[in-house]
Amino acid sequence: MRVPVFMCPSEVNDRANDSIPNIVHYPTNYAASYGTWFQYDPRNPAQIGDGVFTVSRAMGHNDITDGQSNTVALAEVKAFQPVFGDSRNPNGVAEPIPNNPSQVLAYGGTPFLALGHSQWVNGQIGHAGMSHTFAPNTAIYKIINGVKYDFDFTSSRLGLDAISPTYTVFTSRSYHSGGVNAALMDGSVHFVSSNVDLSIWRAYGTRAKGEVAESLAP
């Protein structure tokens, strides 16, 4: 069902997702923070991402050693976000985090033009999560059939196979001018500029890396 509080009034795609026969889903504009880049390795489930939300593991307050006021819980995303997925690249562990969108596009994949954040009930990262690889509203542009799309990325959707690790770039986006709203684990909500220093944004995306980050305030 459509849950009004899950939708931002500025969202232009506030509509049902009926792409699956006989099933209707609705999107969300608020996604859980899954950290910066690496998410999961099915060959070693103990290796998980660095965000406060992770794959197949619950987190408690004691796990957030960076401090609840220094850790993002939720941030805005756009509904029906285009996603490049399932290239199975990177296919190793400890792959360096990309520094620019062109590095992400080089991993390739299949373009899904309206997949991301279109099923709020789906717990997979592409629907319910976001990552801090890039600053808010960073565009990853690619032209498909003459149309310019702004993509997110997942190397391998969770459960696709038993050997491919999952890396994600699900950028926080909004239709607001200049930034996005983000909620921290202490319950406070902040408007984060699209021009926020990337090192600060990434620091707020991790739960236990010991970074001393400046304020997220503009």
Residue pairs with C-beta under 8 A, 6 or more apart in sequence:
1 26
2 16
2 26
3 26
3 28
3 120
6 26
6 27
6 28
6 29
6 30
6 120
7 14
7 27
7 28
7 29
7 79
8 29
8 30
8 76
8 174
8 175
10 174
10 175
10 176
11 27
11 29
11 78
11 79
11 175
12 175
13 27
13 78
13 79
13 80
14 27
14 79
15 27
16 24
16 25
16 26
17 24
17 25
17 26
17 27
17 80
17 114
17 118
17 119
18 24
18 25
19 114
19 118
25 118
25 119
25 120
25 121
25 122
26 119
26 120
27 79
27 80
27 117
27 118
27 119
27 120
28 77
28 79
28 117
28 120
28 127
28 128
29 76
29 77
29 78
29 79
29 117
29 174
30 74
30 75
30 76
30 77
31 74
31 75
31 76
31 77
31 117
31 128
31 129
31 130
31 170
31 172
32 51
32 52
32 53
32 73
32 74
32 128
32 129
32 130
33 51
33 52
33 53
33 71
33 72
33 73
33 74
33 75
33 129
33 130
33 131
33 132
33 205
34 49
34 51
34 53
34 54
34 125
34 129
34 130
34 131
34 168
34 170
35 49
35 50
35 51
35 52
35 54
35 131
35 132
35 205
35 206
35 207
36 49
36 50
36 51
36 97
36 131
36 132
36 133
36 202
36 205
36 206
37 49
37 95
37 97
37 98
37 131
37 133
37 167
37 168
37 169
38 47
38 49
38 50
38 93
38 94
38 95
38 165
38 166
38 167
39 48
39 49
39 54
39 55
39 125
39 131
39 158
39 165
39 166
39 167
39 168
40 47
40 48
40 49
40 54
40 55
40 56
40 158
40 165
40 166
41 47
41 93
41 165
41 166
42 161
42 162
42 163
42 164
42 165
43 162
43 163
43 165
44 93
45 56
47 93
48 54
48 55
48 56
48 57
49 55
50 205
50 206
50 207
50 208
50 209
51 131
51 132
51 205
51 206
51 207
52 59
52 63
52 64
52 71
52 72
52 73
52 185
52 207
53 59
53 73
53 129
55 125
55 158
55 166
59 207
61 68
63 207
63 208
64 71
64 185
64 207
64 208
65 207
65 208
65 210
66 203
66 206
66 207
66 208
66 209
66 210
66 211
68 184
68 185
68 186
69 184
69 185
69 186
69 188
70 184
70 203
70 204
70 211
70 213
71 184
71 185
71 204
71 205
71 206
71 207
72 132
72 182
72 183
72 184
72 185
72 204
72 205
73 183
73 184
73 185
74 182
74 183
75 130
75 136
75 172
75 180
75 181
75 182
75 183
75 192
76 136
76 172
76 173
76 174
76 176
76 180
76 181
76 182
77 116
77 117
77 130
77 170
77 171
77 172
77 173
77 174
78 116
78 117
78 173
78 174
78 175
79 117
79 118
80 114
80 115
80 116
80 117
80 118
81 114
81 115
81 116
81 117
81 118
81 150
81 152
81 170
81 173
82 111
82 112
82 113
82 114
82 115
82 116
82 149
82 150
82 151
82 152
83 111
83 112
83 115
83 116
83 126
83 151
83 152
83 153
83 154
84 104
84 105
84 107
84 108
84 109
84 110
84 111
84 112
84 140
84 142
84 151
84 152
84 153
84 154
85 109
85 110
85 112
85 115
85 126
85 153
85 154
85 155
85 156
85 157
86 109
86 110
86 154
86 155
86 156
86 157
86 160
87 107
87 108
87 109
87 110
87 155
87 156
88 155
88 156
88 161
88 164
89 107
89 108
89 109
89 155
90 107
90 155
90 165
90 167
91 155
91 164
91 165
92 165
93 165
95 165
95 167
97 133
97 202
98 104
98 133
98 134
98 169
101 134
101 138
101 139
101 140
101 141
104 133
104 140
104 151
104 153
104 169
105 140
105 142
105 151
107 153
107 155
109 153
109 154
109 155
111 142
111 144
111 149
111 151
113 144
113 149
115 126
116 126
116 127
116 152
116 170
117 126
117 127
117 128
118 127
119 127
120 127
120 128
122 128
124 157
124 158
125 131
125 154
125 158
125 166
125 168
125 170
126 152
126 154
126 157
126 168
126 170
129 168
129 170
130 170
130 171
130 172
131 168
131 169
131 170
131 171
131 205
132 172
132 201
132 202
132 204
132 205
132 206
133 168
133 169
133 171
133 202
134 140
134 169
134 171
134 198
135 194
135 195
135 196
135 198
135 201
136 171
136 172
136 173
136 174
136 179
136 180
136 192
136 193
136 194
136 196
136 201
137 171
137 172
137 173
137 174
137 179
137 180
137 194
138 171
138 194
139 150
140 150
140 151
140 152
140 153
140 169
140 171
141 148
141 149
141 150
141 151
142 148
142 149
142 151
143 149
150 173
152 168
152 169
152 170
152 171
153 167
153 168
153 169
153 170
154 166
154 167
154 168
154 169
154 170
155 164
155 165
155 166
155 167
155 168
156 164
156 165
156 166
156 167
157 166
158 166
172 180
172 182
172 192
173 180
174 180
174 181
176 191
178 193
178 194
178 195
179 191
179 192
179 193
179 194
179 196
179 218
180 191
180 192
180 194
181 189
181 190
181 191
181 192
182 189
182 190
182 191
182 192
182 204
182 216
183 189
183 190
184 190
184 204
184 216
190 216
190 217
191 218
192 201
192 216
192 218
193 218
196 216
196 218
197 214
199 211
199 213
200 213
200 214
200 216
201 216
203 209
203 211
203 212
203 213
204 213
204 216
